[in-house]
Amino acid sequence: MTIQEKQHSGEIYQPMDQGILDKQLEYLDSLREYNAIPHVRMAEREAKLKEMFAEVGEGCYVESPFHANFGGRHVHLGKNVYSNFNLTLVDDTHIYIGDYTMIGPNVTIATAGHPIEPGLRRQGLQYNMPVRIGSNCWLGAGVIVMPGVTIGDNSVIGAGSIVTRDIPANVVAVGNPCRVMRPIGERDRVFYFRDRRIPEELLTEK
């Protein structure tokens, strides 16, 4: 197994391998260029994002500043994904984000981990586990998603949560560690915030 194969298979490997580092530095230069493109040059920003990422659907927007270990090279976005300021992607392996998902400011999505055994850490070794976030999700401000986690479609992750385990579809989940608080239900189809009702003309399900 090559070191590049280990990088994407969950095996322990040496991330300071020169072949990996050379590509990583190239991707980081592209990331720096993206962050420097003025917001008024929207078409240029969109083209650069599609050049940087593994996949980018139509209508995606990633606010600057944006940070990523591999400049987004291992990130797969569906369509109409939105990310606010200071998204950090530890994209040493693949991150999948589904259509219409919204990401609040200061969110971190990490795929990389290091062994607990001190001797292995002293050697600088690591392993990577992919992250999968479904369609139509909302990650609130300051959420941290840990390696290997899957979040199901339509789920909402409350601000400041640390997601260490899989979260099913169609739930609201919060906390550290993040736990399911409740399913998304009928009340959510009537009220959008506390006692504030959704205007009738905005309801998608009559």
KENU-54517 format. One record per residue (C-alpha): residue in one letter; x, y, z. Coordinates in nm, 3 decimals, padded with zeros to 5 digits. Example, Ala and Ser with C-alpha at 12.3 -4.5 7.8 and 13.67 -1.06 7.14 Angstrom:
% KENU-54517
(node 'A' (01.230 -00.450 00.780)),
(node 'S' (01.367 -00.106 00.714)),
//
This chain:
% KENU-54517
(node 'M' (00.000 00.000 00.000)),
(node 'T' (00.142 00.339 -00.097)),
(node 'I' (00.156 00.623 00.153)),
(node 'Q' (-00.106 00.807 -00.051)),
(node 'E' (-00.335 00.504 -00.021)),
(node 'K' (-00.277 00.495 00.354)),
(node 'Q' (-00.371 00.863 00.372)),
(node 'H' (-00.721 00.783 00.248)),
(node 'S' (-00.779 00.438 00.401)),
(node 'G' (-00.766 00.502 00.776)),
(node 'E' (-00.420 00.345 00.811)),
(node 'I' (-00.152 00.509 01.024)),
(node 'Y' (00.095 00.695 00.801)),
(node 'Q' (00.365 00.963 00.799)),
(node 'P' (00.211 01.296 00.686)),
(node 'M' (00.556 01.456 00.653)),
(node 'D' (00.634 01.236 00.353)),
(node 'Q' (00.789 01.465 00.093)),
(node 'G' (00.554 01.358 -00.185)),
(node 'I' (00.252 01.447 00.027)),
(node 'L' (00.407 01.772 00.150)),
(node 'D' (00.489 01.896 -00.200)),
(node 'K' (00.126 01.860 -00.311)),
(node 'Q' (-00.006 02.006 00.014)),
(node 'L' (00.204 02.321 -00.022)),
(node 'E' (00.079 02.363 -00.379)),
(node 'Y' (-00.282 02.339 -00.259)),
(node 'L' (-00.218 02.585 00.022)),
(node 'D' (-00.091 02.839 -00.230)),
(node 'S' (-00.422 02.808 -00.418)),
(node 'L' (-00.607 02.860 -00.089)),
(node 'R' (-00.413 03.180 -00.024)),
(node 'E' (-00.507 03.302 -00.371)),
(node 'Y' (-00.876 03.227 -00.310)),
(node 'N' (-00.882 03.421 00.016)),
(node 'A' (-00.724 03.721 -00.158)),
(node 'I' (-00.987 03.748 -00.437)),
(node 'P' (-01.213 04.049 -00.368)),
(node 'H' (-01.574 03.962 -00.295)),
(node 'V' (-01.700 04.175 -00.584)),
(node 'R' (-01.523 03.936 -00.826)),
(node 'M' (-01.778 03.662 -00.762)),
(node 'A' (-01.727 03.472 -01.087)),
(node 'E' (-01.352 03.452 -01.022)),
(node 'R' (-01.409 03.328 -00.666)),
(node 'E' (-01.649 03.061 -00.790)),
(node 'A' (-01.408 02.944 -01.061)),
(node 'K' (-01.120 02.926 -00.812)),
(node 'L' (-01.330 02.725 -00.567)),
(node 'K' (-01.412 02.471 -00.837)),
(node 'E' (-01.042 02.449 -00.923)),
(node 'M' (-00.946 02.388 -00.558)),
(node 'F' (-01.212 02.142 -00.441)),
(node 'A' (-01.267 01.781 -00.546)),
(node 'E' (-01.628 01.862 -00.635)),
(node 'V' (-01.838 02.179 -00.621)),
(node 'G' (-02.205 02.188 -00.719)),
(node 'E' (-02.384 02.492 -00.856)),
(node 'G' (-02.464 02.782 -00.627)),
(node 'C' (-02.201 02.713 -00.359)),
(node 'Y' (-02.039 02.995 -00.161)),
(node 'V' (-01.752 02.975 00.087)),
(node 'E' (-01.688 03.299 00.270)),
(node 'S' (-01.334 03.423 00.330)),
(node 'P' (-01.128 03.370 00.532)),
(node 'F' (-01.142 02.996 00.472)),
(node 'H' (-00.882 02.752 00.603)),
(node 'A' (-00.803 02.395 00.493)),
(node 'N' (-00.507 02.162 00.542)),
(node 'F' (-00.516 02.060 00.176)),
(node 'G' (-00.684 02.371 00.038)),
(node 'G' (-01.013 02.186 -00.011)),
(node 'R' (-00.857 01.926 -00.244)),
(node 'H' (-01.042 01.642 -00.070)),
(node 'V' (-01.374 01.826 -00.020)),
(node 'H' (-01.693 01.736 -00.207)),
(node 'L' (-01.976 01.992 -00.204)),
(node 'G' (-02.326 01.934 -00.336)),
(node 'K' (-02.524 02.223 -00.479)),
(node 'N' (-02.617 02.541 -00.292)),
(node 'V' (-02.384 02.479 00.004)),
(node 'Y' (-02.314 02.795 00.206)),
(node 'S' (-02.034 02.850 00.456)),
(node 'N' (-01.987 03.159 00.672)),
(node 'F' (-01.656 03.311 00.790)),
(node 'N' (-01.364 03.107 00.925)),
(node 'L' (-01.459 02.760 00.809)),
(node 'T' (-01.169 02.527 00.893)),
(node 'L' (-01.149 02.196 00.708)),
(node 'V' (-00.887 01.948 00.820)),
(node 'D' (-00.922 01.778 00.483)),
(node 'D' (-00.636 01.531 00.498)),
(node 'T' (-00.891 01.287 00.358)),
(node 'H' (-01.239 01.325 00.211)),
(node 'I' (-01.520 01.546 00.344)),
(node 'Y' (-01.863 01.516 00.181)),
(node 'I' (-02.125 01.791 00.231)),
(node 'G' (-02.470 01.751 00.076)),
(node 'D' (-02.698 01.989 -00.113)),
(node 'Y' (-02.841 02.298 00.060)),
(node 'T' (-02.636 02.253 00.377)),
(node 'M' (-02.556 02.570 00.572)),
(node 'I' (-02.245 02.614 00.785)),
(node 'G' (-02.220 02.889 01.046)),
(node 'P' (-01.910 03.095 01.134)),
(node 'N' (-01.606 02.938 01.301)),
(node 'V' (-01.697 02.577 01.223)),
(node 'T' (-01.427 02.308 01.213)),
(node 'I' (-01.464 01.978 01.028)),
(node 'A' (-01.170 01.746 01.095)),
(node 'T' (-01.071 01.416 00.934)),
(node 'A' (-00.724 01.376 01.088)),
(node 'G' (-00.639 01.209 01.418)),
(node 'H' (-00.325 01.105 01.604)),
(node 'P' (-00.263 00.787 01.804)),
(node 'I' (-00.311 00.802 02.181)),
(node 'E' (00.010 00.601 02.229)),
(node 'P' (00.280 00.864 02.300)),
(node 'G' (00.559 00.692 02.110)),
(node 'L' (00.361 00.696 01.787)),
(node 'R' (00.277 01.064 01.831)),
(node 'R' (00.644 01.139 01.888)),
(node 'Q' (00.704 01.000 01.539)),
(node 'G' (00.448 01.246 01.399)),
(node 'L' (00.218 00.970 01.276)),
(node 'Q' (-00.152 01.021 01.203)),
(node 'Y' (-00.459 00.855 01.052)),
(node 'N' (-00.757 01.002 00.866)),
(node 'M' (-01.126 00.913 00.866)),
(node 'P' (-01.375 01.068 00.620)),
(node 'V' (-01.662 01.291 00.734)),
(node 'R' (-02.006 01.286 00.571)),
(node 'I' (-02.264 01.560 00.623)),
(node 'G' (-02.602 01.510 00.461)),
(node 'S' (-02.822 01.737 00.255)),
(node 'N' (-03.014 02.032 00.398)),
(node 'C' (-02.828 02.029 00.730)),
(node 'W' (-02.744 02.334 00.942)),
(node 'L' (-02.427 02.348 01.151)),
(node 'G' (-02.446 02.639 01.396)),
(node 'A' (-02.162 02.873 01.487)),
(node 'G' (-01.857 02.712 01.642)),
(node 'V' (-01.953 02.350 01.575)),
(node 'I' (-01.667 02.098 01.567)),
(node 'V' (-01.713 01.774 01.372)),
(node 'M' (-01.463 01.501 01.455)),
(node 'P' (-01.304 01.238 01.224)),
(node 'G' (-01.525 00.959 01.094)),
(node 'V' (-01.857 01.125 01.181)),
(node 'T' (-02.169 01.105 00.963)),
(node 'I' (-02.456 01.355 01.005)),
(node 'G' (-02.787 01.259 00.846)),
(node 'D' (-03.002 01.467 00.610)),
(node 'N' (-03.198 01.767 00.744)),
(node 'S' (-03.038 01.759 01.090)),
(node 'V' (-02.948 02.072 01.286)),
(node 'I' (-02.636 02.083 01.503)),
(node 'G' (-02.660 02.349 01.774)),
(node 'A' (-02.397 02.622 01.808)),
(node 'G' (-02.083 02.521 01.997)),
(node 'S' (-02.150 02.147 01.975)),
(node 'I' (-01.869 01.894 01.944)),
(node 'V' (-01.984 01.605 01.727)),
(node 'T' (-01.790 01.291 01.821)),
(node 'R' (-02.039 01.027 01.699)),
(node 'D' (-02.285 00.984 01.414)),
(node 'I' (-02.605 01.191 01.423)),
(node 'P' (-02.916 01.051 01.249)),
(node 'A' (-03.131 01.234 00.997)),
(node 'N' (-03.415 01.473 01.089)),
(node 'V' (-03.307 01.567 01.442)),
(node 'V' (-03.185 01.861 01.645)),
(node 'A' (-02.862 01.770 01.828)),
(node 'V' (-02.657 01.981 02.071)),
(node 'G' (-02.386 01.967 02.333)),
(node 'N' (-02.040 01.838 02.415)),
(node 'P' (-02.039 01.559 02.325)),
(node 'C' (-02.322 01.629 02.080)),
(node 'R' (-02.640 01.431 02.151)),
(node 'V' (-02.982 01.417 01.991)),
(node 'M' (-03.214 01.657 02.174)),
(node 'R' (-03.533 01.589 01.977)),
(node 'P' (-03.666 01.499 01.635)),
(node 'I' (-03.764 01.770 01.389)),
(node 'G' (-04.144 01.770 01.419)),
(node 'E' (-04.477 01.941 01.365)),
(node 'R' (-04.395 02.242 01.582)),
(node 'D' (-04.098 02.319 01.356)),
(node 'R' (-04.340 02.343 01.064)),
(node 'V' (-04.536 02.614 01.249)),
(node 'F' (-04.276 02.817 01.442)),
(node 'Y' (-03.935 02.926 01.315)),
(node 'F' (-03.808 03.080 01.645)),
(node 'R' (-03.972 03.039 01.985)),
(node 'D' (-04.327 03.170 01.941)),
(node 'R' (-04.274 03.332 01.601)),
(node 'R' (-04.494 03.169 01.339)),
(node 'I' (-04.380 03.087 00.987)),
(node 'P' (-04.579 03.307 00.745)),
(node 'E' (-04.834 03.098 00.560)),
(node 'E' (-04.696 03.195 00.219)),
(node 'L' (-04.355 03.053 00.309)),
(node 'L' (-04.474 02.708 00.409)),
(node 'T' (-04.350 02.439 00.172)),
(node 'E' (-04.592 02.175 00.297)),
(node 'K' (-04.961 02.275 00.290)),
//
